[in-house]
Amino acid sequence: MFAADVSAPTPVIDPVPVVLDAEDWDTLSAGLIQRVRLLDALYADLYGPRTVLGTDVAPAAELLQDPAYLRSAIGIPSRGATHLFAVTSTVARQADGSWVVLEDSVDVPDGAGFALELRRVLSRCAPSLYRSTELRRLHPFFDTVRTALHRRTRTDGRAGRTVVLTAGDPDDPLRAFDQSWLANLLGSPVVSVGDLQTGSGSLTLRLPGVDSDPGDTVDALVRLLPSAQLDPLDLGPTPYGGVTGLVEAARCGDVEMLNPFGAGLLENPALRAALPDLCRQILHEDLQLRPAAPTVGASTGAEPARWLSSDPAGGDDLVERPVRLRLMVIASEDGYEVLPGGVAHTDDEAPEALKDIWVTVPETFALPEGADEEPGGERSPGTGSTSGGATSEGSAPGRADAVDSGAAPANGAGVDLGVLTAYPAMTRSIGSDLFWFGRYLERVDSTARLLRTVLDTSNDLGSERSASAGTAQAVLLGAVTDVTTTYPGFLDLDPQDPESVRSEISSLLTDSGRPGSLAQSYASLAHTTRTLRDLISDDVWPVIARMRGSFHLLAGSDNRPLEQGLTDIVDGCLTLSGAVADSMPRNLGWDLTEVGRKLERTMGLLSLLRATLGHRRTRAAEARIAGAVALITESGASYRRTFHAAVQPELLLELLLHDTTLPRSIAFQLDRLNSTLDRLPEVTPSPELRAPLTALRSRIGSWEPQELLRPASGTAPGSTSAVASAPTPAARGGAPTSMLEEADAAIGSLRELATALENRFFRPSESTSRWGIDDV
Amino acid sequence: MMSDHQHLRPQAPEIPLRSEGDPSADAVDYLVHHLTSYRYAKPVSRNYGRAHVEPRATPHQRVLSHEVVVDPVPTRLTAHTDFYGNSSTYLLVDGPHSQLDVHSHARVTVSERRYPAEAMSRPWEQCGPDHWGPLLPAESIDFVHPSPRIPDQGEAHEISARVFTPERPIGECLADLTGWIHANFTYDSRATTVTSTLEEVLAERHGVCQDFAHVGVAAVRAAGLAARYVSGYLRTAPSSEGALVTEPADEMIGSAASHAWLSVLVPGIGWVDIDPTNRTFVDQRFVTTAWGRDYADVPPLKGIVVGPPGATSTLDVAVGVVPVAPGTP
């Protein structure tokens, strides 16, 4: 539900929310805001004058020994009224009603995106409950945050560009999800360290492929990577590579880091213990929220409060469980605000469940303008028709500003910001994601079509007993393994054994841990979309979510034929293609997507033709095989229009190789690939890109189907080909043709081209090395 | 385990004590040059650097002028005061270049250091944080604890125990520590790189001045006292007055390059600098640029170059610390 990976364990969600009334909330949020004000003042001092270290209330020794105290980061200015942008605090309530703070995430505060998703999912599951309760909505909070961020980053009348900096591939899919939601809520593109470059007076995005040409200027980085690992010059070597000179860029005011460098120092345990004294000393106030006693639990006498929850054992009655609440405090224009909601985690021996946090609105509370919305939960299905795709069923990270478009006029601050809207960002990692979006879209489509046809024909062929049916069955199953490169696959199986065939098919459909499987290709496709919010149509999110749903059908009951699930996926691919073709601007991003799609389709076609037509077999078997290939390649209608004959390998090959009018032919792909490559920046003088395609076009242009499919001399039907790179079991048999060798060579050229494209556009062409004086 | 007979009997340096009726301290003016040159086999496209080369003001040193010149002309050249009060210089050369010269010039006045005998005869046990009193900043606590390049090492505790014997006067301890490191470690510029760890240096008994400074700091911290790593220069041969000196002077190690030593906090005095490499208390021959917990806080010059893969470079370093008559240009 949350992650792109269809096999990722889904967290247990308890639909019973933690409900806080307005009074509870006022107490708690006031305490959290005070705490963050204190932490912010401490940051300003510890990374500034450091006067607090000279007092006897601060644990100077513990702070100075904390590796999170980044000495290089002192004296860095802040553009806003505060240094800290966001803090996530984990709190718990005691049985006596008081709140305690268990921990603060300051270096990398997280969880806000996840909170929104949980709210959205649950409000969909129980729309009437969410409709009938007057609770604080979450989106207006982010409007405030976004406005504050815009004002903070805006320079010289120009809209500030905020980007969200994440690790390229977070290990934890939930975290990746949370991060992309946050980026979405802030209206900021997601970038990785390789996309950024410091220069004289600015931090810029790196465009795909162009080293010398700086991309857009970045004014603020919402940092979701540990700050100690961001600058190899001033903070030392880092596994993330880092952005050289980033600390100095922040010091000179080129860019603001949010949260600032070294904010993790505020997580120091000794500092937490000293907060009550520090609060009196610095804010001249008593600290409202106490740190938890060192040992939390029943033995300390500090009994945690319990909250109504579903029974983890599965019983029908509600039970009471202790919970931890994760709440996010974010900088607003001149202070801090607390997200009125969040995620609660149960905290007992039973498996952890996640709960929504509701903050109810007092009965007398008058709804402000824009009250035609649902009071209560985020818009429910069927009521968000004015808000575009992001609210409809199954939307993954969508466009948050679209969600709140109805409320926007009420927000006076939005008016002048409209004209300052920045263009969508383009960076190397975004370019790479677009390229791979194209490739995986094509791969999912072709794998689904292949499996669907093979399932269909297997059913037909399985009911026959003829030799040709057996051969065709074996050839088609073998082609599945060859095309998806999921060896040994069917090559090691008896194609006549329905049980083992079924289990292999099932694995290819749903095993997302298996490279080449449909589920894995889909997960990769969904993954590439995480950075593409600005660049591809909003229409794609519901489609991607629905396709994810199809996998549950493929994995689940036997009630529905697998072919139906595969058809849903093929339909999804068609919708995605249409949405992209209809709405994507024809710019570099589009070209990179196109190149990815055409490359992938050409490779897939060549490998299918090689696996199915590469050996000569009996006329009857060939007719069956060629018929299936026509189905897979969606070329049956064209064939019938062109040739008034039964499907024959040579004629079908002629069509699929050379018909430039047929969108699924190889000639068509190569034409498009050629013209798209011409539009890519600096490609014309790049022989490493031009040469493989030129070689490929001349090779394939010279192919004569009759020649290509002539059995190689000296080999009898049934013998094993010497040129075949893939193992050919006896069951598939047939006489090898020169098609095998030719297709291998062509696929080789395509791989070379794909690698050259990636090297040219997405990978740094230069190397970085450290220098310094070794001996003193 | 170490035992006495395995080690040379150290010859301790003389403690420079202040006596009644001393004439006013002598001061020496120096022109300091520090030129670092990289030559690249193929042009590189961007170069980032961080330098700690500007001499800093101390009770014994006045900085009359300072300038860093970078060739090619840098797209950014900035300086700020770092966590420890040092001047920290950042440079960025953006655009193709085949050579990088970083040339630091300074003129400083260094005065003599002499210490009151009563403070130097204070037992070392009375020099720890509990005895600092309110005048010393709490931040000095930073120099009592292990640091990234000087982790807590068992062997450092053994050296410490040998030097810091019960009730021994701090002056004697520092003189003995200086002599002991000098006697038991071999100076070998090929034996170490900036990546040598303290553990390796202690095991191999080889190193350069920064390693000896690290050993000294580790031993002082093992005794519970504050010690910091100091980076700077040594006076070069006086014969080459006014010119850059590239040949090492005979008598002192480290005079043709940047140098390093350590400094120990002694209540009643402040920071007392000792140089184990040359077995001496630090005097007018030393120009101080920067200090920190260890080398990693204050490398004289380090950087990151972006260029074609596999590009090679050559490095030349020239340092001159030449006495000049006060008032001359």
Interface residues (C-beta under 8 A of the other chain):
Chain A: R50 L53 G54 T55 A60 A61 L64 Q65 P67 R71 S72 I74 G75 T198 G199 S200 G201 D211 P232 L233 D234 G236 T244 G245 E248 R251 C252 E766 S767 T768 S769 R770 W771 G772 I773 D774 D775 V776
Chain B: T36 Y38 S45 Y48 R50 T75 R76 T78 H80 T81 D82 F83 Y84 Y90 L92 D94 P137 A138 E139 I141 D142 V144 H145 P146 P148 S189 T192 T193 V194 V208 C209 Q210 S231 G254 A257 S258 H259 A260 G292 A296 D297 P299 P300 L301 K302 G303 I304 V305 V306 G307 P308 P309 G310 A311 S313 L315 V317
